[in-house]
Amino acid sequence: MANPNKAKGTQWESDVRDYLNAVLGLVDEYGKFLDPFDAHNVRRPAQEGARDVGDVHAVPFVLECKDVKRPSVPTFVRQAEVEARHAGFPYGVAVVKVRRSNVRSGKVHVGIRTWTRVRLALGMGAREFAERYTFTASLRGRDTARWYMTTELDSFARMLADTRALCHAQ
């Protein structure tokens, strides 16, 4: 790949995909899917031109993965939400790499509206949800469109598993 920044971004997307597949028990010890046709496998989709569908699909979430020096989190979260709509998924989140840390320490940023929708779907109160998945708030100004909640990728993986279990039970 000629562009080193693109290569770093692609590697981060692959690392996130591989981590989630492993922690969710969807792959064997060699990283091969246990069931290649399982819709719950976390995948990197082919891009579809002007209507970007996100970097990683982890049903019911679209993940916009970023490996940048100076993150612009509100912009990344908005981008993830737009791409989730393009892909037909209900939730979009941004996953930002933390320098010199392992994948599970990556920061997952969730817009306040998406955070609330997931919380309500899981039937939890705000405090219970924030504590269970170790979310912290970034509330910038009065414009709630710029508010977001942050957790680490390992906590997001637990939330993803719980969300999937709820959907499967219904």
Helices and strands as residue ranges (DSSP letters): H 4-23, E 56-58, E 61-66, H 73-87, E 91-96, G 103-105, E 107-111, H 112-121, H 126-132, E 136-138, G 144-146, E 148-152, H 153-169
